[in-house]
Amino acid sequence: MSITSGVLVGNPRPASRTLGAALALRDAVQRVVGGIETGPVVDAAELAQQVFAPGATEVKAALTALTATNVLVVASPTYKATYTGLLKAVLDQAPGGALTGIVALPLMVAAADKHALAVDLHLRPVLVELGATVPGPGVFVNEARLTGDHELLTGELAAELESTGVATTLRALLALTAKV
């Protein structure tokens, strides 16, 4: 069985630095685990017009694609000390238990380190509520680290996954997934 990664970004700006950070975290996961295929990337900014449109199916289709992955990076900039309303509106359309069987990695980006706790206080609980397994502390990225050097950030995030023990837990969880 192949293992696939996905990315969901809740920044209201399309092609944001948050998206870049999320892709770096996805690549860091692939680096520390190995053998993971790249799956869907959903930039919620591209769906913003559809989030509250009656009868729109784009958000549900995006969520369906993401729920077919094994590893899901869910990222948001920090707005008012929590994740964005856009990300909340997208996740609200996921049925209960939609992320069951998925290993989720919450990621938040902010301009100040004082917001570092938001990822575990706010984003992690909503992912767990939807059934995801979160293998360790969420990932916080200070905007100062977003220099545009994807490889540098990927390496830093891979080292962080290793040092926090998340990489070890991820490998164990995904080994179980591969046996199913």
N, C-alpha and C positions, 0 to 999 in steps of 0.2 A: 504494500500500500504506500502510495506517495504521500508526502507531507507537504502541505501548501500553506503559504503565508498570505495574509491580507492586511490592508491598511485602511483605516477610516479616520479622516481628518475633519474636525469641526470648526475650522477657521472660516469666518465669513468672507475672507479674501481668497480668491482662487489662486492656485500656484504659490501659496504662502511659504514663508520660512518654516512654519510649523509643518507643512507638508514635507519640506526638505529634511527636517529633523526626524519625522516619522519614517521616511524612506531610509535614512541613515540607521535608525534603530532596527528596521526590518533587515537591512543588510548586515548589521551587527549580529543579529540573531542567526542569520544564515552562516555567518563566519564562525560563531562559537558552537553551533550545533552541527552544521553541514547537512547536505542532502535535502534541503528544503527548496521546493519549487516556488517561484514568485507567482502570486495570485492577484486577485483584484485589488485595485487602489481606488478608493472612493473619496473624492474631494467634495465634501458636503456643500461647499460654496457653489459648485456646479448644479446642485439640486435645490438650492435655496428657494427658487421660484415655485418648486413643486411641493415643498414640505407641507404647506397648508392648503394646497389646491384640491378642491373636491374631486374625487375620482382619479387623481394622478397616481400613476403606478411606478414611477421611476424610483422613489425612495424604497418602496417594498422590494423592487427588483434588485436594487443595490444591496439591501440587507440580506436578501436571499443568497446573493453571490458571496457575501462575506461569511454567512453562516455555513458555507460549504468548505471553509478553510479550517486548518488545524491550529494555526497561530495567528492571532489578530493584534496588530498594533492599533490602539485607539488614542488619538492625539488631539490636543486642544491648546490654544493659547489660554493664558489665565486672564479671565475677565471678572472683575469684581470679586477676586479671591476664589473663583471656582471656574469650571469649564463653561464654554459658551452656550447660550440659549439655542443656537443652531444645532449643536451636537445633541443637546437634550431633546429637541424636537425630532431629530432623526431617530435617536434611540427609543423615544416614546412610541415609535411606530413598530418596533420589534415586539413580537409576542413574548409573554413570559417564558423563560427558559430557552430563549432563542440562541443563547451562547453556550448552552450545555455541551460539554465535550470539547470546547475550544479553550486553548490557553491564551489568555489576553494579557497584553502588556500595556498598561496605561502610561501615557507620556504627556507632560504638560510643559509649556514654554512660558517664561515670564521674564520681565526686565529686572527683577530684583529677587535675590535669594530668599527674602522673607516669605515668598509665595511657594516655597518648595514643598510645604506640607499639603498643599491643595490637592496634589495628585493622589495621595493616599487618603485624605479626608473626604474628598468629593468624587473624583473619577473612579477610583477603585471600587467603592461600594455599589455604584450603579452597574458596573460590569459584573460584579458578583451577584447582584440581584437578578441579572439576566441569565445567570447560570454559568458564567465563565469561571475558569480556574485561573487565579492570578498567582504566579509562582514566587512572588517576593515583593519587595518594595517597588513602587512605581518609579518611573524615570522622570527626573526633573532636568530641564535644560535651560540655563540662563541664556538670554538672547545674545550676550557677549560671546558665547561659544559658536554662534551661527555666522561664521566668517565666509561661508560659501564653499569651503573646502570639504566636500562630501566624504572623501577618504579619511581625512583627519578626524571628523566627527564620528564616522563609523568605527574607527579604531578606538577612540575614546569611549564610545558607548559599549563596544565589545569588552574592553577592559573593565568598565563599570559592571557589566553583567557578570563577569567572572569574579570580581572582588566582593560583590554583594551576595554571591551564592546563587543568583538567579539562573546563571548559565547551567550550573549543576542540576538544579531542579528542572529546568527546561529540558535538558537532555534526558533525564529520567522519565518525565511525563511523556515526552515525544517517543521515547523507546517503547513505552506501553501502547501508545497510539499506533505505532508501526506494526505491532504484533496483532492488533485487532483485525 
